[in-house]
Amino acid sequence: MRRSFLSLFLALAIAGCGGSTSPKSNVNGSWSGSGSGVTMSLTLSQTGTTVSGTGSISGGGNTIPLTASGTYVAPDLSLTLSSDGFQPTSYTGSLSHGTITGTLNGSGFNNASMTLTRQ
């Protein structure tokens, strides 16, 4: 009986420690996707919950360079996308299994769907 309790205790202790070695969710890296008639690519860098990066958005034969800044608190991403000559655009989305499903608002976008996939 004593051996059974010891075995159970060790099994639970090992199972409880398993989560500490699993990778944490982040948005570091390259992302690209399309939606609402445009394509977008971003390269993001995350430190803590702060996210920054660069990228571009293309549509109608034009490509516009972007800078990105915002936050990521798993699973939610919130970015402000800026480009000279344009009003800031917000991109808010949720990360799941290497895909960010979100929307663009501002600078002509109104809840425009945009899905990005990690490259």
Secondary structure, 3 states (H helix, E strand, C coil): CHHHHHHHHHHHHHHHHHHHHCCCCCCCEEEEEEECCEEEEEEEEEECCEEEEEEEEEECCEEEEEEEEEEEECCEEEEEEECCCCCCEEEEEEEECCEEEEEEEECCEEEEEEEEEEC
